[in-house]
Amino acid sequence: MKKFKFKLETLLNIKIQEEDLKRIELAAEIERLNREIAKMDLLVREKNEKIDDYKRLLNLSITASKIKEYNYYILKLNQKIEEQGLYIKIVEENVDKIRSELIEISRERKILEKLRAKKLDAYRKELAREEQKVIDEIVSYRYNPGLTG
């Protein structure tokens, strides 16, 4: 009997490679998300520090121009925080999209692997049947030598 050959082996190998690449892409995007969250944390921390400084300075004598500077700076930080929040949301959506693609590729790979396993099992059963058939022929030939003529 000929050697086992899974007709979709190439497709299975491609799915395995796609899955590996998608995992790498997902890891990179998660790292990007973590960097953006860290930037957001820095902005929030800086804002909180400036608000604390502002409150401390209000208890001391402070000029109107200094108050205006602090208000303007805090306003700009709030804008940056809002922009960063939107950017983080976009990156999170991208992470979710890549994760969904990875799940789909993994599902397709698993289906192909199950199909391959079933085909291999069927091949092995057929091989065992053929071996048993040959053994039966040999045994029947040995015990029935008059059949050969």
Secondary structure, DSSP 8 states (H G I E B T S, - for coil): ------TTHHHHHHHHHHHHHHHHHHHHHHHHHHHHHHHHHHHHHHHHHHHHHHHHHHHS---HHHHHHHHHHHHHHHHHHHHHHHHHHHHHHHHHHHHHHHHHHHHHHHHHHHHHHHHHHHHHHHHHHHHHHHHHHHHHHHH-GGGG-
